[in-house]
Amino acid sequence: MSKNSGGVRVIDEKTSLFVIAGPMFLELLLNILLNNMDTLMLSHYDEYSVGAVGNANQVMFLFIITFNIIATAISVVVAQYLGAKKYDEMNKIYTLAFIVNIVFGIVLSAFLVLGKGLITSFLNVSPQMLPDACTYLNIVGGGLFLQAGYNVMLQILRCNGYTKIGMYISIAINLINIGGNYLFLYGPLKHLNLGVAGVGISTVTARVVALIFALAFFYKKKIGKMSIKLLHPFPGGLLAKMIKIGLPSAGENFAYSFYQMILLSFINTMGNDSTNARVYCNSLISFSMVLASSTAMANQIITGHLVGAGKEEEAYKRVFKTLKLTLPLTIAVSAANWLLSPFTLRIFTANEAIIKVGFAIMAVDIFIETGRCLNMTVIYSLKAAGDYVYPLIVGLITMVFLGTLGGYTYGVLLGFGVAGIYAGTASDECIRGLIVLNHWRRRKWFGKRVVDDGDV
């Protein structure tokens, strides 16, 4: 990537995918290690706490997706405006996105804390896991607005070409989180018997540091500035545009997370071993996802810049070039993950019943990751090109009829258990991936770019 005279990093068809994806790959990998370290440290402290935190995190992930209405819009708007070299009033865009997301985050954090009883009841959380799940929701859920602010800042930095900063921040928060977990679970503060509460405190502290670091980097690199004065008069039209873009994009992810919550409620009725098997397997599965996730996000940034610059044909070719590389690698990694799972699951537990269930889950996951890689690459690019409604419509249909109903049929009615639940997800991912790929191939997204000469 080069820089123009104004110091803005230029991203175009010549930009290497791995120049952008490399730092994001490491960032996601570090985040996965952070989450897995939580699971690992808790599994040796109290196995019930693993399922409790797993249930709480599924709920909070749903809320984080809601925060991403604005964060997702920023990734599209900023990339296309920079690609079109429309640098005027970018500070207004940054300010609007950050302040709106923080305020929205505070409201949803309060709702999460106040509504935790209803939420845990919906999920069929077992009595053994319920106290820890509520404690974790109170602490981490109450501070979830910090993630709302950080998500916006990270998208702003990435779209300006600064993808490495997320990796550095991840290193810092990993150290804080692991150190805090050790202090509360096994170290000098273990006598306080805080357990899950201590893990929650560590997580919130890490998120405070992450937000401070992102803001500091934004100002140090003089990417822009944020001021409440820039919102007078209030840019209602710009906010409406962001919501119009972000709502369908985040809506698809929200629906996906909600249907995963429904599947989790099915799994919770199968017993604590099934619930913990899901948590442990998801820890391993996250390693299969990291390559596809990072390259899909990098491809989204490049696509946004190309479409903003009016280079739609170059954007079209870039997606297929990315898939030729990432699909075979994703299949290979997920297959290796399955073959190693009888050994890697023992890192978390010695329970043979959990390991047996986990091995079956990991086999099904090969198909899930294949479809997910296809989905993420194409759908992220469609959103970057301004075609954000079609993925939502397709996703809602396949998630209901293939993911949810299919998972219930295979897992509950036919008695295949947790692996059957995952088989429904595999059907959803693979068929949806083929549908959106055909939509991309037919160039139905041409002419839907967000930016035009009269904007802002």
DRENSE-449186 format. One record per residue (C-alpha): residue number from 1; residue in one letter; x, y, z. Coordinates in steps of 0.1 Angstrom, whole numbers, plus 5000, padded with zeros to 4 digits. Each point is the difference from the previous one (the first is absolute). Example, Ala and Ser with C-alpha at 12.3 -4.5 7.8 and 13.67 -1.06 7.14 Angstrom:
REM DRENSE-449186
{nr 1; rest A; X 5123; Y 4955; Z 5078};
{nr 2; rest S; X 5014; Y 5034; Z 4993};
***
This chain:
REM DRENSE-449186
{nr 1; rest M; X 5000; Y 5000; Z 5000};
{nr 2; rest S; X 5012; Y 5035; Z 4992};
{nr 3; rest K; X 4990; Y 5034; Z 5014};
{nr 4; rest N; X 4986; Y 5030; Z 4982};
{nr 5; rest S; X 5011; Y 5035; Z 5007};
{nr 6; rest G; X 4975; Y 5003; Z 5028};
{nr 7; rest G; X 5015; Y 4970; Z 5019};
{nr 8; rest V; X 4970; Y 4977; Z 4993};
{nr 9; rest R; X 5010; Y 4965; Z 4990};
{nr 10; rest V; X 4990; Y 4990; Z 4965};
{nr 11; rest I; X 4983; Y 4966; Z 4994};
{nr 12; rest D; X 4994; Y 4989; Z 4964};
{nr 13; rest E; X 5000; Y 4969; Z 4978};
{nr 14; rest K; X 5037; Y 4997; Z 5004};
{nr 15; rest T; X 4998; Y 4997; Z 5037};
{nr 16; rest S; X 5010; Y 4965; Z 5012};
{nr 17; rest L; X 4973; Y 4982; Z 5020};
{nr 18; rest F; X 5025; Y 4988; Z 5026};
{nr 19; rest V; X 5014; Y 5035; Z 5006};
{nr 20; rest I; X 4966; Y 5007; Z 5016};
{nr 21; rest A; X 4989; Y 4965; Z 5010};
{nr 22; rest G; X 5033; Y 4991; Z 5017};
{nr 23; rest P; X 4997; Y 5024; Z 5030};
{nr 24; rest M; X 4963; Y 4992; Z 5003};
{nr 25; rest F; X 5008; Y 4963; Z 5000};
{nr 26; rest L; X 5024; Y 5005; Z 5029};
{nr 27; rest E; X 4975; Y 5022; Z 5018};
{nr 28; rest L; X 4972; Y 4975; Z 4997};
{nr 29; rest L; X 5023; Y 4972; Z 5010};
{nr 30; rest L; X 5010; Y 5019; Z 5032};
{nr 31; rest N; X 4963; Y 5006; Z 5007};
{nr 32; rest I; X 4993; Y 4963; Z 4997};
{nr 33; rest L; X 5029; Y 4992; Z 5023};
{nr 34; rest L; X 4985; Y 5024; Z 5025};
{nr 35; rest N; X 4966; Y 4984; Z 4999};
{nr 36; rest N; X 5015; Y 4965; Z 5001};
{nr 37; rest M; X 5021; Y 5009; Z 5029};
{nr 38; rest D; X 4969; Y 5011; Z 5019};
{nr 39; rest T; X 4985; Y 4965; Z 4992};
{nr 40; rest L; X 5032; Y 4982; Z 5009};
{nr 41; rest M; X 5005; Y 5018; Z 5033};
{nr 42; rest L; X 4964; Y 4996; Z 5010};
{nr 43; rest S; X 4999; Y 4963; Z 4990};
{nr 44; rest H; X 5026; Y 4993; Z 5026};
{nr 45; rest Y; X 4983; Y 5022; Z 5026};
{nr 46; rest D; X 4964; Y 4988; Z 4997};
{nr 47; rest E; X 4985; Y 4982; Z 4970};
{nr 48; rest Y; X 4965; Y 5014; Z 5007};
{nr 49; rest S; X 5014; Y 5036; Z 4996};
{nr 50; rest V; X 5011; Y 4991; Z 4964};
{nr 51; rest G; X 4964; Y 4994; Z 4989};
{nr 52; rest A; X 4988; Y 5030; Z 5019};
{nr 53; rest V; X 5025; Y 5024; Z 4983};
{nr 54; rest G; X 4993; Y 4983; Z 4967};
{nr 55; rest N; X 4963; Y 5007; Z 5003};
{nr 56; rest A; X 5007; Y 5036; Z 5011};
{nr 57; rest N; X 5023; Y 5006; Z 4971};
{nr 58; rest Q; X 4975; Y 4987; Z 4975};
{nr 59; rest V; X 4975; Y 5026; Z 5012};
{nr 60; rest M; X 5026; Y 5028; Z 5000};
{nr 61; rest F; X 5011; Y 4992; Z 4965};
{nr 62; rest L; X 4964; Y 5007; Z 4989};
{nr 63; rest F; X 5002; Y 5034; Z 5016};
{nr 64; rest I; X 5035; Y 5007; Z 4985};
{nr 65; rest I; X 4985; Y 4993; Z 4966};
{nr 66; rest T; X 4973; Y 5026; Z 5007};
{nr 67; rest F; X 5028; Y 5025; Z 5007};
{nr 68; rest N; X 5014; Y 4992; Z 4966};
{nr 69; rest I; X 4971; Y 5017; Z 4982};
{nr 70; rest I; X 5021; Y 5032; Z 5000};
{nr 71; rest A; X 5034; Y 4982; Z 5000};
{nr 72; rest T; X 4991; Y 4981; Z 4969};
{nr 73; rest A; X 4987; Y 5031; Z 4983};
{nr 74; rest I; X 5033; Y 5018; Z 5008};
{nr 75; rest S; X 5020; Y 4972; Z 4983};
{nr 76; rest V; X 4980; Y 5006; Z 4968};
{nr 77; rest V; X 4996; Y 5038; Z 5001};
{nr 78; rest V; X 5036; Y 5008; Z 5009};
{nr 79; rest A; X 5015; Y 4975; Z 4976};
{nr 80; rest Q; X 4979; Y 5013; Z 4970};
{nr 81; rest Y; X 5005; Y 5037; Z 5009};
{nr 82; rest L; X 5038; Y 4995; Z 5003};
{nr 83; rest G; X 5000; Y 4980; Z 4967};
{nr 84; rest A; X 4981; Y 5029; Z 4983};
{nr 85; rest K; X 5026; Y 5024; Z 5016};
{nr 86; rest K; X 4972; Y 5019; Z 5017};
{nr 87; rest Y; X 5019; Y 5011; Z 5031};
{nr 88; rest D; X 4979; Y 5030; Z 5010};
{nr 89; rest E; X 4979; Y 4997; Z 5032};
{nr 90; rest M; X 5014; Y 4965; Z 5009};
{nr 91; rest N; X 5003; Y 5013; Z 5035};
{nr 92; rest K; X 4962; Y 5004; Z 5001};
{nr 93; rest I; X 4996; Y 4964; Z 4990};
{nr 94; rest Y; X 5025; Y 4988; Z 5027};
{nr 95; rest T; X 4983; Y 5021; Z 5027};
{nr 96; rest L; X 4965; Y 4990; Z 4992};
{nr 97; rest A; X 5008; Y 4963; Z 4999};
{nr 98; rest F; X 5020; Y 5000; Z 5033};
{nr 99; rest I; X 4975; Y 5020; Z 5020};
{nr 100; rest V; X 4969; Y 4982; Z 4987};
{nr 101; rest N; X 5015; Y 4966; Z 5007};
{nr 102; rest I; X 5011; Y 5008; Z 5035};
{nr 103; rest V; X 4966; Y 5014; Z 5009};
{nr 104; rest F; X 4983; Y 4970; Z 4984};
{nr 105; rest G; X 5024; Y 4977; Z 5018};
{nr 106; rest I; X 4991; Y 5014; Z 5034};
{nr 107; rest V; X 4963; Y 4995; Z 4994};
{nr 108; rest L; X 5005; Y 4964; Z 4990};
{nr 109; rest S; X 5024; Y 4993; Z 5028};
{nr 110; rest A; X 4974; Y 5011; Z 5025};
{nr 111; rest F; X 4974; Y 4979; Z 4983};
{nr 112; rest L; X 5023; Y 4969; Z 5001};
{nr 113; rest V; X 5006; Y 5004; Z 5038};
{nr 114; rest L; X 4963; Y 5006; Z 5008};
{nr 115; rest G; X 4987; Y 4973; Z 4978};
{nr 116; rest K; X 5025; Y 4972; Z 5008};
{nr 117; rest G; X 4974; Y 4979; Z 5019};
{nr 118; rest L; X 4977; Y 4998; Z 4970};
{nr 119; rest I; X 5029; Y 4993; Z 4976};
{nr 120; rest T; X 5015; Y 4971; Z 5021};
{nr 121; rest S; X 4965; Y 4986; Z 5003};
{nr 122; rest F; X 4996; Y 5001; Z 4962};
{nr 123; rest L; X 5033; Y 4981; Z 4996};
{nr 124; rest N; X 4990; Y 4973; Z 5025};
{nr 125; rest V; X 5032; Y 5006; Z 5019};
{nr 126; rest S; X 5004; Y 4972; Z 5026};
{nr 127; rest P; X 4997; Y 5008; Z 5038};
{nr 128; rest Q; X 5036; Y 4991; Z 5005};
{nr 129; rest M; X 5012; Y 5026; Z 4974};
{nr 130; rest L; X 4974; Y 5027; Z 5007};
{nr 131; rest P; X 5017; Y 5020; Z 5028};
{nr 132; rest D; X 5033; Y 5003; Z 4981};
{nr 133; rest A; X 4982; Y 5009; Z 4968};
{nr 134; rest C; X 4982; Y 5029; Z 5017};
{nr 135; rest T; X 5031; Y 5012; Z 5017};
{nr 136; rest Y; X 5019; Y 5001; Z 4967};
{nr 137; rest L; X 4971; Y 5018; Z 4983};
{nr 138; rest N; X 4999; Y 5026; Z 5027};
{nr 139; rest I; X 5037; Y 5009; Z 4998};
{nr 140; rest V; X 5010; Y 4994; Z 4963};
{nr 141; rest G; X 4965; Y 5009; Z 4987};
{nr 142; rest G; X 4999; Y 5032; Z 5020};
{nr 143; rest G; X 5033; Y 5011; Z 4983};
{nr 144; rest L; X 4991; Y 4988; Z 4966};
{nr 145; rest F; X 4996; Y 5036; Z 4987};
{nr 146; rest L; X 5038; Y 5002; Z 5000};
{nr 147; rest Q; X 5000; Y 4974; Z 4973};
{nr 148; rest A; X 4975; Y 5021; Z 4980};
{nr 149; rest G; X 5025; Y 5029; Z 5000};
{nr 150; rest Y; X 5030; Y 4978; Z 4992};
{nr 151; rest N; X 4983; Y 4983; Z 4971};
{nr 152; rest V; X 4994; Y 5034; Z 4983};
{nr 153; rest M; X 5035; Y 5012; Z 5006};
{nr 154; rest L; X 5015; Y 4967; Z 4987};
{nr 155; rest Q; X 4980; Y 5003; Z 4968};
{nr 156; rest I; X 5012; Y 5036; Z 4995};
{nr 157; rest L; X 5036; Y 4990; Z 5004};
{nr 158; rest R; X 4997; Y 4970; Z 4977};
{nr 159; rest C; X 4983; Y 5019; Z 4972};
{nr 160; rest N; X 5028; Y 5026; Z 5002};
{nr 161; rest G; X 5025; Y 4972; Z 4994};
{nr 162; rest Y; X 5012; Y 4996; Z 5036};
{nr 163; rest T; X 4993; Y 4963; Z 5005};
{nr 164; rest K; X 5030; Y 4992; Z 5023};
{nr 165; rest I; X 4987; Y 5021; Z 5029};
{nr 166; rest G; X 4973; Y 4975; Z 5007};
{nr 167; rest M; X 5027; Y 4973; Z 5004};
{nr 168; rest Y; X 5020; Y 5021; Z 5024};
{nr 169; rest I; X 4969; Y 5008; Z 5021};
{nr 170; rest S; X 4991; Y 4963; Z 5001};
{nr 171; rest I; X 5034; Y 4992; Z 5014};
{nr 172; rest A; X 4995; Y 5025; Z 5028};
{nr 173; rest I; X 4966; Y 4989; Z 5009};
{nr 174; rest N; X 5010; Y 4963; Z 4999};
{nr 175; rest L; X 5027; Y 5007; Z 5026};
{nr 176; rest I; X 4976; Y 5020; Z 5022};
{nr 177; rest N; X 4973; Y 4973; Z 4997};
{nr 178; rest I; X 5022; Y 4970; Z 5007};
{nr 179; rest G; X 5018; Y 5018; Z 5028};
{nr 180; rest G; X 4967; Y 5010; Z 5016};
{nr 181; rest N; X 4986; Y 4965; Z 4997};
{nr 182; rest Y; X 5030; Y 4986; Z 5017};
{nr 183; rest L; X 4998; Y 5025; Z 5028};
{nr 184; rest F; X 4964; Y 4992; Z 5008};
{nr 185; rest L; X 4999; Y 4962; Z 4993};
{nr 186; rest Y; X 5034; Y 4988; Z 5011};
{nr 187; rest G; X 5022; Y 5029; Z 5012};
{nr 188; rest P; X 5002; Y 5024; Z 5029};
{nr 189; rest L; X 4963; Y 5010; Z 4997};
{nr 190; rest K; X 4986; Y 4965; Z 5000};
{nr 191; rest H; X 4991; Y 5002; Z 5037};
{nr 192; rest L; X 4972; Y 5024; Z 4989};
{nr 193; rest N; X 4982; Y 4971; Z 4983};
{nr 194; rest L; X 4988; Y 5022; Z 4973};
{nr 195; rest G; X 5003; Y 4974; Z 4973};
{nr 196; rest V; X 4979; Y 5010; Z 4970};
{nr 197; rest A; X 4996; Y 5035; Z 5014};
{nr 198; rest G; X 5038; Y 5003; Z 4999};
{nr 199; rest V; X 5001; Y 4989; Z 4964};
{nr 200; rest G; X 4974; Y 5026; Z 4992};
{nr 201; rest I; X 5019; Y 5028; Z 5017};
{nr 202; rest S; X 5031; Y 4990; Z 4979};
{nr 203; rest T; X 4980; Y 5001; Z 4968};
{nr 204; rest V; X 4985; Y 5034; Z 5007};
{nr 205; rest T; X 5034; Y 5014; Z 5009};
{nr 206; rest A; X 5015; Y 4987; Z 4967};
{nr 207; rest R; X 4972; Y 5017; Z 4981};
{nr 208; rest V; X 5006; Y 5034; Z 5017};
{nr 209; rest V; X 5036; Y 4998; Z 4990};
{nr 210; rest A; X 4991; Y 4990; Z 4964};
{nr 211; rest L; X 4978; Y 5030; Z 4995};
{nr 212; rest I; X 5025; Y 5024; Z 5015};
{nr 213; rest F; X 5028; Y 4986; Z 4977};
{nr 214; rest A; X 4978; Y 5003; Z 4969};
{nr 215; rest L; X 4991; Y 5036; Z 5007};
{nr 216; rest A; X 5036; Y 5009; Z 5008};
{nr 217; rest F; X 5012; Y 4985; Z 4967};
{nr 218; rest F; X 4973; Y 5018; Z 4980};
{nr 219; rest Y; X 5012; Y 5034; Z 5013};
{nr 220; rest K; X 5037; Y 4991; Z 4999};
{nr 221; rest K; X 4999; Y 4992; Z 4963};
{nr 222; rest K; X 4978; Y 5030; Z 4993};
{nr 223; rest I; X 4975; Y 4979; Z 4982};
{nr 224; rest G; X 4973; Y 5025; Z 5010};
{nr 225; rest K; X 4984; Y 5016; Z 5031};
{nr 226; rest M; X 4967; Y 4997; Z 5017};
{nr 227; rest S; X 4980; Y 5028; Z 5016};
{nr 228; rest I; X 4964; Y 5004; Z 5010};
{nr 229; rest K; X 5001; Y 5034; Z 4982};
{nr 230; rest L; X 5002; Y 4981; Z 4967};
{nr 231; rest L; X 4965; Y 4987; Z 5005};
{nr 232; rest H; X 4984; Y 5034; Z 5000};
{nr 233; rest P; X 4978; Y 5002; Z 4980};
{nr 234; rest F; X 4994; Y 4963; Z 5006};
{nr 235; rest P; X 5007; Y 4979; Z 4969};
{nr 236; rest G; X 4968; Y 4981; Z 5000};
{nr 237; rest G; X 5003; Y 4990; Z 4963};
{nr 238; rest L; X 5034; Y 4985; Z 5006};
{nr 239; rest L; X 4988; Y 4981; Z 5030};
{nr 240; rest A; X 4970; Y 4987; Z 4980};
{nr 241; rest K; X 5024; Y 4988; Z 4973};
{nr 242; rest M; X 5022; Y 4982; Z 5025};
{nr 243; rest I; X 4969; Y 4983; Z 5015};
{nr 244; rest K; X 4987; Y 4991; Z 4966};
{nr 245; rest I; X 5033; Y 4983; Z 4992};
{nr 246; rest G; X 5008; Y 4986; Z 5034};
{nr 247; rest L; X 4965; Y 4987; Z 5010};
{nr 248; rest P; X 4997; Y 4973; Z 4973};
{nr 249; rest S; X 5037; Y 4991; Z 5004};
{nr 250; rest A; X 4998; Y 4997; Z 5038};
{nr 251; rest G; X 4965; Y 4985; Z 4997};
{nr 252; rest E; X 5014; Y 4970; Z 4982};
{nr 253; rest N; X 5026; Y 4995; Z 5027};
{nr 254; rest F; X 4974; Y 5006; Z 5027};
{nr 255; rest A; X 4977; Y 4974; Z 4985};
{nr 256; rest Y; X 5029; Y 4975; Z 4998};
{nr 257; rest S; X 5010; Y 5006; Z 5036};
{nr 258; rest F; X 4963; Y 4998; Z 5012};
{nr 259; rest Y; X 4996; Y 4966; Z 4982};
{nr 260; rest Q; X 5032; Y 4988; Z 5016};
{nr 261; rest M; X 4984; Y 5009; Z 5034};
{nr 262; rest I; X 4970; Y 4979; Z 4991};
{nr 263; rest L; X 5022; Y 4971; Z 4991};
{nr 264; rest L; X 5019; Y 5005; Z 5033};
{nr 265; rest S; X 4966; Y 4998; Z 5018};
{nr 266; rest F; X 4996; Y 4966; Z 4983};
{nr 267; rest I; X 5035; Y 4989; Z 5011};
{nr 268; rest N; X 4995; Y 5011; Z 5036};
{nr 269; rest T; X 4971; Y 4976; Z 5003};
{nr 270; rest M; X 5023; Y 4971; Z 4991};
{nr 271; rest G; X 5020; Y 5004; Z 5032};
{nr 272; rest N; X 5031; Y 5017; Z 5013};
{nr 273; rest D; X 5024; Y 4978; Z 4982};
{nr 274; rest S; X 4985; Y 5010; Z 4966};
{nr 275; rest T; X 5001; Y 5037; Z 5010};
{nr 276; rest N; X 5037; Y 4997; Z 5009};
{nr 277; rest A; X 5008; Y 4980; Z 4969};
{nr 278; rest R; X 4986; Y 5029; Z 4979};
{nr 279; rest V; X 5021; Y 5025; Z 5019};
{nr 280; rest Y; X 5032; Y 4980; Z 4997};
{nr 281; rest C; X 4994; Y 4992; Z 4963};
{nr 282; rest N; X 4993; Y 5036; Z 4992};
{nr 283; rest S; X 5033; Y 5009; Z 5016};
{nr 284; rest L; X 5017; Y 4976; Z 4975};
{nr 285; rest I; X 4978; Y 5010; Z 4971};
{nr 286; rest S; X 5010; Y 5036; Z 5004};
{nr 287; rest F; X 5034; Y 4991; Z 4987};
{nr 288; rest S; X 4985; Y 4987; Z 4968};
{nr 289; rest M; X 4981; Y 5033; Z 4995};
{nr 290; rest V; X 5029; Y 5024; Z 5004};
{nr 291; rest L; X 5014; Y 4998; Z 4965};
{nr 292; rest A; X 4967; Y 5003; Z 4983};
{nr 293; rest S; X 4989; Y 5029; Z 5023};
{nr 294; rest S; X 5032; Y 5020; Z 4995};
{nr 295; rest T; X 5001; Y 4997; Z 4963};
{nr 296; rest A; X 4963; Y 5007; Z 4996};
{nr 297; rest M; X 5004; Y 5032; Z 5020};
{nr 298; rest A; X 5031; Y 5010; Z 4980};
{nr 299; rest N; X 4981; Y 4993; Z 4968};
{nr 300; rest Q; X 4971; Y 5021; Z 5012};
{nr 301; rest I; X 5023; Y 5030; Z 5005};
{nr 302; rest I; X 5016; Y 4997; Z 4966};
{nr 303; rest T; X 4966; Y 4994; Z 4983};
{nr 304; rest G; X 4986; Y 5032; Z 5017};
{nr 305; rest H; X 5029; Y 5021; Z 4987};
{nr 306; rest L; X 4998; Y 4985; Z 4965};
{nr 307; rest V; X 4962; Y 5005; Z 4998};
{nr 308; rest G; X 5003; Y 5036; Z 5014};
{nr 309; rest A; X 5026; Y 5007; Z 4973};
{nr 310; rest G; X 4976; Y 4986; Z 4973};
{nr 311; rest K; X 5021; Y 4969; Z 4994};
{nr 312; rest E; X 4972; Y 4974; Z 5003};
{nr 313; rest E; X 5015; Y 4975; Z 4975};
{nr 314; rest E; X 5032; Y 4999; Z 5020};
{nr 315; rest A; X 4980; Y 4994; Z 5032};
{nr 316; rest Y; X 4981; Y 4972; Z 4982};
{nr 317; rest K; X 5032; Y 4981; Z 4991};
{nr 318; rest R; X 5016; Y 5006; Z 5035};
{nr 319; rest V; X 4973; Y 4979; Z 5017};
{nr 320; rest F; X 5007; Y 4969; Z 4979};
{nr 321; rest K; X 5037; Y 5004; Z 5004};
{nr 322; rest T; X 4996; Y 5001; Z 5038};
{nr 323; rest L; X 4977; Y 4969; Z 5000};
{nr 324; rest K; X 5025; Y 4979; Z 4979};
{nr 325; rest L; X 5025; Y 5005; Z 5028};
{nr 326; rest T; X 4979; Y 4999; Z 5032};
{nr 327; rest L; X 4975; Y 4971; Z 4993};
{nr 328; rest P; X 5027; Y 4973; Z 4997};
{nr 329; rest L; X 5019; Y 5013; Z 5030};
{nr 330; rest T; X 4968; Y 5002; Z 5021};
{nr 331; rest I; X 4990; Y 4964; Z 4992};
{nr 332; rest A; X 5035; Y 4987; Z 5008};
{nr 333; rest V; X 5002; Y 5018; Z 5033};
{nr 334; rest S; X 4965; Y 4989; Z 5011};
{nr 335; rest A; X 5008; Y 4964; Z 4990};
{nr 336; rest A; X 5032; Y 5000; Z 5020};
{nr 337; rest N; X 4980; Y 5015; Z 5029};
{nr 338; rest W; X 4977; Y 4971; Z 4999};
{nr 339; rest L; X 5027; Y 4974; Z 4999};
{nr 340; rest L; X 5019; Y 5016; Z 5030};
{nr 341; rest S; X 4968; Y 5006; Z 5021};
{nr 342; rest P; X 5003; Y 4967; Z 5020};
{nr 343; rest F; X 5033; Y 5014; Z 5013};
{nr 344; rest T; X 4993; Y 5037; Z 5001};
{nr 345; rest L; X 4967; Y 4997; Z 5019};
{nr 346; rest R; X 5020; Y 4984; Z 5028};
{nr 347; rest I; X 5016; Y 5033; Z 5006};
{nr 348; rest F; X 4966; Y 5011; Z 5014};
{nr 349; rest T; X 4985; Y 4969; Z 5015};
{nr 350; rest A; X 5006; Y 4963; Z 5008};
{nr 351; rest N; X 4963; Y 4992; Z 4997};
{nr 352; rest E; X 4998; Y 4972; Z 4974};
{nr 353; rest A; X 4963; Y 5007; Z 4993};
{nr 354; rest I; X 5008; Y 5037; Z 4991};
{nr 355; rest I; X 5029; Y 4989; Z 4978};
{nr 356; rest K; X 4978; Y 4975; Z 4981};
{nr 357; rest V; X 4974; Y 5026; Z 4993};
{nr 358; rest G; X 5027; Y 5025; Z 4991};
{nr 359; rest F; X 5016; Y 4977; Z 4974};
{nr 360; rest A; X 4966; Y 4997; Z 4981};
{nr 361; rest I; X 4995; Y 5038; Z 5002};
{nr 362; rest M; X 5034; Y 5007; Z 4985};
{nr 363; rest A; X 4993; Y 4976; Z 4970};
{nr 364; rest V; X 4969; Y 5020; Z 4992};
{nr 365; rest D; X 5019; Y 5032; Z 5003};
{nr 366; rest I; X 5020; Y 4993; Z 4969};
{nr 367; rest F; X 4969; Y 5007; Z 4980};
{nr 368; rest I; X 4990; Y 5030; Z 5021};
{nr 369; rest E; X 5034; Y 5016; Z 4994};
{nr 370; rest T; X 4999; Y 4994; Z 4963};
{nr 371; rest G; X 4967; Y 5017; Z 4997};
{nr 372; rest R; X 5009; Y 5027; Z 5025};
{nr 373; rest C; X 5032; Y 5009; Z 4980};
{nr 374; rest L; X 4979; Y 5004; Z 4968};
{nr 375; rest N; X 4974; Y 5020; Z 5018};
{nr 376; rest M; X 5022; Y 5024; Z 5018};
{nr 377; rest T; X 5021; Y 5008; Z 4969};
{nr 378; rest V; X 4971; Y 5007; Z 4977};
{nr 379; rest I; X 4976; Y 5016; Z 5025};
{nr 380; rest Y; X 5026; Y 5024; Z 5014};
{nr 381; rest S; X 5008; Y 5010; Z 4964};
{nr 382; rest L; X 4963; Y 5005; Z 4992};
{nr 383; rest K; X 4997; Y 5023; Z 5030};
{nr 384; rest A; X 5031; Y 5019; Z 4990};
{nr 385; rest A; X 4985; Y 5005; Z 4965};
{nr 386; rest G; X 4968; Y 5014; Z 5015};
{nr 387; rest D; X 4978; Y 4969; Z 4995};
{nr 388; rest Y; X 4991; Y 4995; Z 5036};
{nr 389; rest V; X 4963; Y 4989; Z 4998};
{nr 390; rest Y; X 5004; Y 4968; Z 4979};
{nr 391; rest P; X 5023; Y 4982; Z 5025};
{nr 392; rest L; X 4974; Y 5007; Z 5028};
{nr 393; rest I; X 4971; Y 4986; Z 4981};
{nr 394; rest V; X 5019; Y 4968; Z 4990};
{nr 395; rest G; X 5014; Y 4996; Z 5035};
{nr 396; rest L; X 4966; Y 5003; Z 5017};
{nr 397; rest I; X 4985; Y 4973; Z 4977};
{nr 398; rest T; X 5029; Y 4975; Z 5003};
{nr 399; rest M; X 5005; Y 5006; Z 5038};
{nr 400; rest V; X 4964; Y 4993; Z 5008};
{nr 401; rest F; X 4993; Y 4970; Z 4976};
{nr 402; rest L; X 5035; Y 4984; Z 4999};
{nr 403; rest G; X 5018; Y 5011; Z 5031};
{nr 404; rest T; X 4973; Y 5001; Z 5027};
{nr 405; rest L; X 4974; Y 4975; Z 4987};
{nr 406; rest G; X 5028; Y 4978; Z 4985};
{nr 407; rest G; X 5019; Y 5000; Z 5033};
{nr 408; rest Y; X 4970; Y 4992; Z 5020};
{nr 409; rest T; X 4990; Y 4971; Z 4977};
{nr 410; rest Y; X 5035; Y 4985; Z 4999};
{nr 411; rest G; X 5010; Y 5006; Z 5036};
{nr 412; rest V; X 4967; Y 4996; Z 5019};
{nr 413; rest L; X 4974; Y 4981; Z 4979};
{nr 414; rest L; X 5025; Y 4976; Z 4984};
{nr 415; rest G; X 5021; Y 4997; Z 5032};
{nr 416; rest F; X 5034; Y 5009; Z 4986};
{nr 417; rest G; X 5006; Y 5024; Z 5029};
{nr 418; rest V; X 5024; Y 5029; Z 4998};
{nr 419; rest A; X 5016; Y 4988; Z 4967};
{nr 420; rest G; X 4965; Y 5001; Z 4985};
{nr 421; rest I; X 4995; Y 5036; Z 5011};
{nr 422; rest Y; X 5033; Y 5009; Z 4983};
{nr 423; rest A; X 4989; Y 4981; Z 4968};
{nr 424; rest G; X 4971; Y 5025; Z 4997};
{nr 425; rest T; X 5026; Y 5028; Z 5001};
{nr 426; rest A; X 5021; Y 4983; Z 4974};
{nr 427; rest S; X 4969; Y 4998; Z 4976};
{nr 428; rest D; X 4994; Y 5037; Z 5006};
{nr 429; rest E; X 5036; Y 5011; Z 4994};
{nr 430; rest C; X 5006; Y 4979; Z 4968};
{nr 431; rest I; X 4967; Y 5007; Z 4982};
{nr 432; rest R; X 5000; Y 5037; Z 5009};
{nr 433; rest G; X 5036; Y 5002; Z 4988};
{nr 434; rest L; X 4991; Y 4986; Z 4966};
{nr 435; rest I; X 4970; Y 5024; Z 4997};
{nr 436; rest V; X 5020; Y 5032; Z 5007};
{nr 437; rest L; X 5029; Y 4988; Z 4978};
{nr 438; rest N; X 4976; Y 4997; Z 4971};
{nr 439; rest H; X 4987; Y 5035; Z 5008};
{nr 440; rest W; X 5035; Y 5014; Z 4999};
{nr 441; rest R; X 5008; Y 4981; Z 4968};
{nr 442; rest R; X 4970; Y 5015; Z 4982};
{nr 443; rest R; X 5012; Y 5036; Z 5010};
{nr 444; rest K; X 4966; Y 5009; Z 5016};
{nr 445; rest W; X 5019; Y 5023; Z 5024};
{nr 446; rest F; X 5014; Y 5023; Z 4972};
{nr 447; rest G; X 4989; Y 5036; Z 5003};
{nr 448; rest K; X 4991; Y 4999; Z 5037};
{nr 449; rest R; X 5029; Y 5019; Z 5014};
{nr 450; rest V; X 4993; Y 5023; Z 5029};
{nr 451; rest V; X 5020; Y 5031; Z 4991};
{nr 452; rest D; X 4990; Y 5025; Z 4973};
{nr 453; rest D; X 5011; Y 5035; Z 4990};
{nr 454; rest G; X 4974; Y 5017; Z 5021};
{nr 455; rest D; X 5007; Y 4983; Z 5033};
{nr 456; rest V; X 5008; Y 5016; Z 5033};
***
